[in-house]
Amino acid sequence: MKNVPWKTLVSVAVAIALLVTVVRSVLAGPQNTPNAKDVQAAARTLPAIGTGDEHAAIVVTNDVAGDGIVEPADREIKVAGDVPGRILRILVKEGDRVEAGAPIAELDDAAEHAALSAAEGDLESAKQDLLRTARGLRKEDVEAAVADSEAAKARAQLSKDALERTEKLAQGGAATPDELDRSRRQADADERTFESMQAKKQAALAGSRSEDIVQTKARVLAAAARRDQAQAQLDRLTVHAPIAGQILSLKFRAGEYYTPGGDPIIIMGDTRVLRVRMDVDERDVARVGMGDKAFATLPAFPGRRFSGTVVEIGKRMGRKNVRTDDPVERIDTKILEVVFQLDDAHELVPGLRVVGYIEPHT
């Protein structure tokens, strides 16, 4: 034995191992015959589809079955704001029921309130200008304009008479050229003042011109447009409920900063009627029709069946929507979304995972 090479010993050991394996395979019998251990495992009670409850039994039925999720009528609505800003107030709480159009949240609006007040002031000022222009001058203003014109006329006549006297005196050498020049300038100035006052008197007697009224009206319209724009900017900072329904979740609190495109401010839905959105395997599509009877089961209510009726069938195949957290679950299968409306499900809440069953029409 001492002279036997080690390689030979290794070869003998491998040959013995192969022989043992062959003998075991022969004694085990056919490979497609289950052994006692496999038979015992197959006889156990399996959990219900998609529930994750190892103690819930499968509903033995010929119905079309699939995983589903409870949702409000017409799904959940993610309510968002139009503009970014700091949340000033949340006007509702989870569970509240609101009507369509009701305010549910407000963003900080101090700057917009100030802009609206300024715009309303400008509009009121423009309206007063239009009123004055349309009515024309008061009687007292007209009388004052006439009096000013008459006084200017008298001064102009006095200056003219003084100029004539100065010219005669200058011809006889009794007035200097400088005095004559001052008289001429004074007479010219008084004449121009009279012409100006005469024009004002005529305008006062004639009343407001039509072009002045048109121009003032245009200023009023422009001020009104600026007021409406400021009001619209303020209104955008109040978030309203798009439908009548129930507040399901609040994503923001007062003081937090909201940005459009991120999380919604509030999630709501019409929970007066609940539905189940169910994944139907592509192999069972032909067995489902509108109006078919259906029911849902879930571990939270053992032994209960929540009945309903199919009200919506998808128009396009897609990927599974509901995950069961089963590690061996296939997620690459094609499904068709089928929705059935529950008859009485006030105990359920949106988001619950269920197993749906539809009684086939064929």
Salt bridges, closest charged atoms under 4 A:
GLU71 OE2 - ARG277 NH2 2.92
ASP96 OD1 - LYS93 NZ 3.28
GLU106 OE1 - ARG89 NH2 2.37
ASP108 OD2 - ARG86 NH2 3.45
ASP109 OD2 - HIS113 NE2 3.44
ASP129 OD1 - ARG132 NH2 2.25
ASP141 OD2 - ARG138 NE 3.40
GLU167 OE2 - ARG184 NE 3.99
ASP178 OD2 - ARG182 NH1 2.16
ASP181 OD2 - ARG185 NH1 1.89
ASP188 OD2 - ARG192 NE 3.37
GLU211 OE2 - ARG209 NH1 3.51
ASP212 OD2 - ARG209 NE 3.25
ASP228 OD1 - ARG227 NE 2.85
ASP270 OD1 - ARG272 NE 2.90
ASP281 OD1 - ARG283 NE 2.89
ASP284 OD1 - ARG287 NH1 3.59
ASP292 OD2 - HIS361 ND1 3.31
GLU312 OE1 - ARG275 NH1 3.84
GLU312 OE2 - ARG277 NH1 3.94
ASP325 OD2 - ARG353 NH2 3.15
GLU329 OE2 - LYS320 NZ 2.66
ASP332 OD1 - ARG330 NE 3.49
GLU337 OE1 - ARG75 NH2 3.20
GLU337 OE1 - ARG277 NH1 2.90
ASP344 OD1 - HIS346 ND1 2.95
GLU347 OE1 - ARG304 NH2 3.10
